[in-house]
Amino acid sequence: RKFTMYNSEIMTILILFHSSSFRDLKHFYLFVRTHTKKAFPHTASYNRFVELQRKVCIPLAVFLKMKALGQCAGISFIDSTPIRSCHIKREKQHKTFKEFARKGKSTLGWFYGFKLHLIINDKGELLGFSSDSGQCRRQSPLETHGLPQTDLGKLFGDSGYISKDLFEQLFIDGVHLITRLKKGMKNALMLQHDKIMLRKRSLIETVNDQLKNICQIEHTRHRFFPNFIINLLSALAAFSFFDKKPSINTAEEIVHTSFLPVA
């Protein structure tokens, strides 16, 4: 049968779902079919809509890369967050992502699923994203060019990104990787402004929290791997359209730090 819905309509509904207060896609889609017939006159059944989602995977990724990402003004933050496929106690019984998901460990403990790597600017806008299995190291997306390596300015991350080879590789591309030191490491000279910016890494943790609790980027109801990817892309696109994002005022930070003594 010929498709009755355009790709743009499917993408719009998916992005609107992650911006709404609905907790599952089925009830939101039934609401759209009932109350927005003028905007979406040729909606299909819900089962058919779930099948049609797979058509928009590549267009959604291209739209997110071309239209929904921000620009770096010299300061960027990087972090990773786990996306759980199921509870860790049910990892042996989980079959949907058996070939893709892996067991990993984060600061909150063990999990089974994937890792989402994000780079944002000081305004909370996404600059790049990548996803891999839970066993991959934090440096992997930067080393394998899964994340952008240019036009990032000073890139702030936690101690998990410490790597001499990675630092030199990024420095050649014009990116200055700044991280905290691990226990037992020798101290290094650092500008006062960079020390204060390291304390602002909670900005990207706030972004991760909004992606999980508002955009519902993480849930355990997936039955097909392509639907997981589409849910991930549409949630990131919905976040990029938020009017108010977590941000920091770098201008005020520069003014305050200019009067602080340098040790």
Salt bridges, closest charged atoms under 4 A:
ASP24 OD2 - HIS27 ND1 2.60
GLU51 OE1 - ARG48 NH1 2.94
GLU91 OE2 - LYS103 NZ 3.71
ASP132 OD2 - HIS117 NE2 3.02
GLU143 OE1 - ARG137 NH2 2.75
ASP158 OD2 - ARG138 NH1 2.08
ASP194 OD1 - LYS154 NZ 2.92
ASP194 OD1 - HIS193 ND1 3.85
GLU218 OE2 - ARG84 NH1 3.49
GLU253 OE2 - LYS200 NZ 3.32
